[in-house]
């Protein structure tokens, strides 16, 4: 189950999502440092337990903040239910992943999802990392604000998304068109590949393949960085209320 150990994010979870809290554990000897957390927990009717230092270090190995919060397992959005919801979202911004294995990357992606208010992340059930303790910790509480859909067959799901009038752009270093020259203000789904790029079938399902130009030292960015750059560009265009067709030169 997801664990949080950062004091500020624990307080945020307690005040905003108290129904998901299962345990609040404090290491003995550090009760004064946790006074604010304890106060907020009492306000929400959440009990806490003080563990001896030795027991805390064994049970929560690697946590150095002397406090730990256990939350319920993450609840994914049903794939069929989301298709019904997506059709009612004005100009949805969705992001799908053709397999993502590193929980650090997924944690950063979830955090960016919360920052930029992406409407949903779509992950395959197989050959992909799910929401675990590492993802929860790296996301800094972002999992509480992200809608995440796990799908049985990504290629088929992209077809169903496209049937709703949502245009699918695949991100790949071999794409011909720079991302900045694409209109991202409409109903779109950005599709991100694995470390070795988009799989053949996934690429085939995309309406267009675009790229993020780099300076040439590396041909591509890692998936978490590509995601943040792409979503930021989409939000920038939407905030401006128009696609300006600008061109960016990489020197």
Rosetta blueprint (number, residue, H / E / L):
1 X L
2 X L
3 X E
4 X E
5 X L
6 X L
7 X H
8 X H
9 X H
10 X H
11 X H
12 X H
13 X H
14 X H
15 X H
16 X H
17 X L
18 X H
19 X H
20 X H
21 X E
22 X E
23 X E
24 X E
25 X E
26 X E
27 X E
28 X L
29 X L
30 X L
31 X L
32 X L
33 X L
34 X L
35 X H
36 X H
37 X H
38 X H
39 X H
40 X H
41 X H
42 X H
43 X H
44 X L
45 X L
46 X L
47 X L
48 X L
49 X E
50 X E
51 X E
52 X L
53 X H
54 X H
55 X H
56 X H
57 X H
58 X H
59 X H
60 X L
61 X L
62 X L
63 X L
64 X L
65 X L
66 X L
67 X E
68 X E
69 X E
70 X E
71 X E
72 X L
73 X L
74 X L
75 X L
76 X L
77 X E
78 X L
79 X H
80 X H
81 X H
82 X H
83 X H
84 X H
85 X H
86 X H
87 X L
88 X L
89 X L
90 X L
91 X L
92 X L
93 X E
94 X E
95 X E
96 X E
97 X E
98 X L
99 X L
100 X L
101 X L
102 X L
103 X H
104 X H
105 X H
106 X H
107 X H
108 X H
109 X H
110 X H
111 X H
112 X H
113 X H
114 X H
115 X H
116 X H
117 X L
118 X L
119 X L
120 X E
121 X E
122 X E
123 X E
124 X E
125 X L
126 X L
127 X L
128 X L
129 X L
130 X L
131 X L
132 X L
133 X H
134 X H
135 X H
136 X H
137 X H
138 X H
139 X L
140 X L
141 X L
142 X H
143 X H
144 X H
145 X L
146 X L
147 X L
148 X E
149 X E
150 X E
151 X E
152 X L
153 X L
154 X H
155 X H
156 X H
157 X H
158 X H
159 X H
160 X H
161 X H
162 X H
163 X L
164 X L
165 X L
166 X L
167 X E
168 X E
169 X E
170 X E
171 X E
172 X L
173 X L
174 X L
175 X L
176 X L
177 X E
178 X E
179 X H
180 X H
181 X H
182 X L
183 X L
184 X L
185 X L
186 X L
187 X L
188 X E
189 X E
190 X E
191 X E
192 X E
193 X L
194 X E
195 X L
196 X L
197 X E
198 X L
199 X L
200 X H
201 X H
202 X H
203 X H
204 X H
205 X H
206 X L
207 X L
208 X E
209 X E
210 X E
211 X E
212 X L
213 X L
214 X L
215 X L
216 X L
217 X L
218 X L
219 X L
220 X L
221 X L
222 X L
223 X H
224 X H
225 X H
226 X H
227 X H
228 X H
229 X H
230 X H
231 X H
232 X H
233 X H
234 X H
235 X H
236 X H
237 X H
238 X H
239 X H
240 X H
241 X L
242 X L
243 X L
244 X L
245 X L
246 X L
247 X L
248 X L
249 X L
250 X L
251 X L
